């Protein structure tokens, strides 16, 4: 266990990355690893399998299953900032989440016919992501606590942790 108290930025990053990881897991996206160790370009990261694998984004497949896979990826992208904002509404800095929003918006744009539809679709998936962050908030809080303790987790460790019941989880993070 770490003896040093984490900074506010580290705590916010833990909630942000936990939001991505929990949402990805719950949506069936395979998580490879999660880290809150900063590097040259990010404060943290979640590496995951692409739910868009085998979809040619240059010629968008309009089938429902490809649209659904795109929606999962966009919701996961939105979930990080939404979890961070729920944890710390007054200290949230949207600029730290610009890349996530750009990724989601770009994916949604490929499935939109007009700017009006794109804006409405973005809003719909943001609303969906916010509702799912509320539903999975206990999981996000628990995973953020574990990330603050461990700093890096494998996808397997994330899966095993989320699958534990809440009492067992809290025993591991106390």
C-alpha positions in Angstrom: 0.0 0.0 0.0 1.3 3.5 -0.8 2.2 5.6 2.1 2.1 8.9 0.3 -1.3 10.6 -0.1 -2.3 10.9 -3.8 -2.7 14.3 -5.3 -6.1 15.7 -6.3 -5.1 15.2 -10.0 -4.2 11.6 -9.3 -7.5 11.0 -7.6 -9.4 12.6 -10.5 -7.5 10.5 -12.9 -8.3 7.4 -11.0 -12.1 8.2 -11.2 -11.7 9.1 -14.9 -9.9 5.9 -15.9 -12.2 3.8 -13.6 -15.2 5.3 -15.5 -13.7 4.1 -18.8 -12.7 0.7 -17.5 -16.0 -0.1 -15.7 -18.1 1.1 -18.6 -16.0 -0.9 -21.1 -16.3 -4.0 -19.0 -20.0 -3.7 -18.5 -20.5 -3.1 -22.2 -18.6 -6.2 -23.1 -15.4 -4.5 -24.3 -12.3 -6.5 -23.3 -10.0 -4.3 -21.1 -6.3 -5.0 -21.6 -5.0 -2.8 -18.8 -5.7 0.4 -16.8 -3.1 2.9 -15.5 -3.0 6.2 -13.6 0.7 6.6 -14.1 1.2 9.7 -16.2 3.3 9.6 -19.4 4.3 12.3 -21.9 0.8 12.7 -23.3 -1.7 11.5 -20.7 -2.5 11.4 -17.0 -3.7 7.8 -17.3 -5.1 5.4 -19.8 -7.3 2.3 -20.5 -6.1 0.0 -23.2 -8.9 -2.2 -24.7 -9.9 -4.2 -27.6 -11.6 -2.3 -30.4 -15.3 -2.9 -30.5 -15.0 -1.6 -34.1 -12.7 -4.5 -35.2 -13.6 -5.7 -38.7 -15.7 -2.6 -39.4 -14.4 -0.6 -42.4 -14.7 3.0 -41.2 -14.0 4.4 -44.6 -17.1 2.7 -46.0 -19.3 2.7 -42.9 -21.2 -0.5 -42.5 -24.8 0.6 -41.8 -25.8 -2.7 -40.2 -27.3 -2.4 -36.7 -24.6 -4.5 -35.1 -21.8 -2.1 -36.3 -23.8 0.9 -35.1 -24.3 -0.7 -31.7 -20.5 -1.4 -31.5 -19.8 2.2 -32.3 -22.2 3.3 -29.6 -20.5 1.1 -27.0 -17.1 2.7 -27.9 -18.6 6.2 -27.7 -20.3 5.6 -24.4 -17.0 4.2 -23.0 -15.2 7.3 -24.2 -17.8 9.7 -22.6 -17.8 7.7 -19.3 -14.3 8.7 -18.2 -15.1 12.5 -18.0 -18.6 11.9 -16.7 -17.2 9.8 -13.8 -14.5 12.4 -13.1 -17.1 15.2 -13.1 -19.5 13.2 -10.8 -16.6 12.7 -8.3 -15.4 16.3 -8.4 -18.0 18.6 -10.1 -16.2 21.8 -9.1 -12.7 20.7 -10.0 -13.5 19.0 -13.3 -11.4 20.3 -16.3 -13.0 19.5 -19.6 -9.8 20.2 -21.4 -8.3 17.0 -19.9 -11.0 15.0 -21.7 -10.9 16.6 -25.1 -9.3 13.5 -26.8 -12.1 11.2 -25.4 -14.8 13.6 -26.7 -13.1 13.9 -30.1 -12.9 10.1 -30.4 -16.6 9.7 -29.6 -17.7 12.6 -31.8 -15.6 11.3 -34.7 -17.1 7.8 -34.4 -20.7 9.2 -34.2 -20.1 11.5 -37.2 -19.4 8.4 -39.4 -23.0 7.2 -38.6 -24.7 10.6 -38.9 -26.3 12.0 -42.1 -26.3 15.6 -41.1 -24.8 18.0 -38.5 -28.2 18.1 -36.8 -28.4 14.3 -36.5 -24.7 14.2 -35.3 -25.4 16.7 -32.5 -28.5 14.9 -31.4 -26.7 11.5 -31.5 -23.8 12.9 -29.4 -26.3 14.2 -26.9 -28.2 10.9 -26.8 -25.1 8.9 -26.1 -23.9 11.4 -23.5 -27.2 11.0 -21.7 -26.9 7.2 -22.0 -23.3 7.3 -20.7 -24.3 9.6 -17.8 -27.2 7.3 -16.8 -24.9 4.2 -16.9 -22.2 6.0 -14.8 -25.0 6.5 -12.2 -25.9 2.8 -12.4 -22.3 1.6 -12.1 -21.1 4.3 -9.7 -20.3 1.9 -6.8 -18.2 -0.1 -9.2 -16.4 3.0 -10.4 -15.7 4.2 -6.9 -14.3 0.8 -5.9 -12.1 0.5 -8.9 -10.8 4.1 -8.5 -9.8 3.2 -4.9 -8.0 0.1 -6.1 -6.2 2.1 -8.9 -5.1 4.7 -6.3 -3.5 1.8 -4.3 -2.0 -0.2 -7.2 -1.7 2.5 -10.0 -1.7 -0.2 -12.8 -4.1 -3.1 -13.3 -4.3 -5.8 -15.9 -7.5 -6.4 -17.7 -7.8 -9.7 -15.9 -7.4 -8.0 -12.5 -10.1 -5.5 -13.4 -12.5 -8.2 -14.4 -11.9 -10.3 -11.3 -12.3 -7.2 -9.1 -15.5 -6.0 -10.7 -17.0 -9.5 -10.5 -16.4 -9.6 -6.7 -19.3 -8.7 -4.5 -19.0 -5.2 -2.9 -18.0 -6.5 0.6 -15.1 -8.5 -0.8 -14.0 -5.5 -2.9 -13.9 -3.1 0.0 -11.9 -5.6 2.0 -9.2 -5.5 -0.7 -9.1 -1.7 -0.9 -9.0 -0.9 2.9 
